[in-house]
Amino acid sequence: MEKVFKGLIGQNVEVYVNNIVVKSDSCDQHIKDLEEVFEALRRTNMRLNPEKCAFSMEAGKFLGFMLTHREIEANPEKCRAITKMQSPRNMKEVQQLIGRLTALSKFFPRLIE
């Protein structure tokens, strides 16, 4: 996916495995951004499953994150789950904490340093 959408990721496209989010500032820009995405898909003979596509969404949940106008934000439910956790007492609980933090690592740029 990184090769297919090189130059678009981080600008107007976010990808996760085989999921694509096209984010735009305006309706007119969104049409242009979709044209770029569809062209990239055509070049690589990739196809979309129409049953899994959603267009013109202003906000909502996607892969456990909150999509808002031009932003991807942490899901407040996931953040609450971390803040309400007890301190880990054993290796399994430490692993659970690390898994939850990893899921939100996009929002903590220096988490892994």
TADA-V55494 format. One record per helix or strand of 3 or more residues. SS is the DSSP state (alpha for helix, beta for strand). FROM is the first residue (numbers start at 1). LEN is the number of residues. If there is no record, write none. Layout:
SS|FROM|LEN + SS|FROM|LEN
This chain:
beta|13|4 + beta|19|4 + alpha|27|17 + alpha|50|3 + beta|60|3 + beta|65|4 + beta|71|3 + alpha|76|8 + alpha|91|13 + alpha|105|3
